[in-house]
Amino acid sequence: MKHAVYGIVQDQSTAERVVDGLRSAGFTGNDISVLFPDKGGTKDFAHEKSTKAPEGATTGGVAGMGIGAALGWLAGIGSLAIPGVGPFIAAGPIMAALGGAAVGGATGGLVGALVGLGIP
């Protein structure tokens, strides 16, 4: 017949005396288990200490700026192909590229931050 003994003690020295008493009562070392609290890290248990949101926002922002600028520039170049009006709107491709970079950077930064937080 198996026996089980449970107890709660205040400190380690009391636990050592209880274990010594159990051994003298005939319990073997394989029959005794002692649990001690981990007071150093219990408040950090199951908490993620950092995310990849800053890295994701940076990567997404840079990629979005590049893609947005390229698409904006290509759209602006298309307006230069109009005969007779092209020279008047020569600043269009530059402004389109800057606008595309701004929109692409903001969108890419937001998407990258969400992915960095773990949202697919």
C-alpha positions as CSV (number, residue, x, y, z in Angstrom):
1,M,0.0,0.0,0.0
2,K,1.3,3.4,-1.0
3,H,1.3,6.4,1.4
4,A,1.3,10.1,0.5
5,V,2.2,12.9,2.7
6,Y,1.6,16.6,1.8
7,G,2.7,19.6,3.7
8,I,3.3,23.3,3.4
9,V,6.2,24.9,5.3
10,Q,7.4,28.4,5.7
11,D,11.1,28.1,4.7
12,Q,13.8,25.9,3.3
13,S,15.3,24.9,6.6
14,T,11.9,23.6,7.8
15,A,11.5,21.6,4.5
16,E,14.9,20.0,5.1
17,R,13.9,18.9,8.6
18,V,10.6,17.4,7.2
19,V,12.5,15.5,4.5
20,D,15.0,14.2,7.1
21,G,12.1,13.1,9.3
22,L,10.4,11.3,6.3
23,R,13.7,9.5,5.5
24,S,14.1,8.4,9.1
25,A,10.4,7.1,8.9
26,G,11.3,4.8,6.0
27,F,10.6,6.9,2.9
28,T,13.2,6.6,0.2
29,G,14.6,9.5,-1.8
30,N,12.5,8.5,-4.8
31,D,9.3,8.8,-2.7
32,I,9.9,12.4,-1.7
33,S,9.3,15.5,-3.8
34,V,9.7,19.1,-2.6
35,L,8.5,22.2,-4.5
36,F,10.0,25.6,-3.9
37,P,8.5,28.9,-5.3
38,D,10.5,30.8,-7.8
39,K,10.1,34.3,-6.3
40,G,12.5,35.9,-8.8
41,G,10.5,35.5,-12.0
42,T,6.9,34.8,-11.1
43,K,5.7,38.3,-12.1
44,D,7.2,37.8,-15.5
45,F,5.5,34.5,-16.1
46,A,3.7,34.2,-19.5
47,H,4.5,37.8,-20.4
48,E,6.2,38.6,-23.7
49,K,8.9,41.0,-22.9
50,S,9.4,42.4,-26.4
51,T,7.8,42.4,-29.8
52,K,9.0,42.8,-33.4
53,A,6.6,45.8,-34.0
54,P,9.4,48.4,-34.4
55,E,11.4,46.3,-36.8
56,G,8.3,45.4,-38.7
57,A,7.2,49.0,-39.0
58,T,10.6,50.0,-40.2
59,T,10.8,47.3,-42.8
60,G,7.2,47.8,-44.0
61,G,7.7,51.6,-44.1
62,V,10.9,51.4,-46.2
63,A,9.4,48.8,-48.6
64,G,6.1,50.8,-48.9
65,M,8.0,54.0,-49.6
66,G,10.0,52.3,-52.4
67,I,7.0,50.7,-54.0
68,G,4.8,53.8,-53.6
69,A,7.4,56.1,-55.0
70,A,8.0,53.8,-58.0
71,L,4.3,53.5,-58.7
72,G,3.7,57.2,-58.3
73,W,6.6,58.0,-60.6
74,L,5.3,55.6,-63.3
75,A,1.8,57.2,-63.0
76,G,3.4,60.7,-63.3
77,I,5.4,59.7,-66.3
78,G,2.2,58.6,-68.1
79,S,0.9,62.2,-67.9
80,L,4.0,63.4,-69.7
81,A,3.0,61.4,-72.8
82,I,0.1,63.7,-73.5
83,P,1.2,65.8,-76.5
84,G,1.3,69.6,-75.9
85,V,0.5,69.3,-72.1
86,G,3.6,67.4,-71.0
87,P,6.0,70.3,-70.4
88,F,3.4,72.1,-68.3
89,I,3.1,69.2,-65.9
90,A,6.7,68.2,-65.7
91,A,6.7,68.4,-61.9
92,G,3.9,65.8,-61.9
93,P,6.1,62.7,-61.8
94,I,8.2,64.1,-58.9
95,M,5.1,65.0,-56.9
96,A,3.5,61.7,-57.7
97,A,6.6,59.9,-56.6
98,L,6.7,61.9,-53.3
99,G,3.0,61.3,-52.7
100,G,3.3,57.6,-53.5
101,A,6.3,57.4,-51.1
102,A,4.3,59.0,-48.3
103,V,1.2,56.9,-48.7
104,G,3.3,53.7,-49.3
105,G,5.5,54.4,-46.3
106,A,2.5,55.0,-44.0
107,T,0.6,51.9,-45.2
108,G,3.7,49.8,-45.1
109,G,4.7,51.0,-41.6
110,L,1.2,50.2,-40.3
111,V,1.1,46.8,-41.9
112,G,4.7,46.0,-40.7
113,A,3.9,47.0,-37.2
114,L,0.8,44.8,-37.1
115,V,2.8,41.8,-38.5
116,G,5.5,42.5,-35.9
117,L,2.9,42.3,-33.1
118,G,1.9,38.9,-34.4
119,I,-1.2,39.8,-36.3
120,P,-1.1,37.9,-39.6
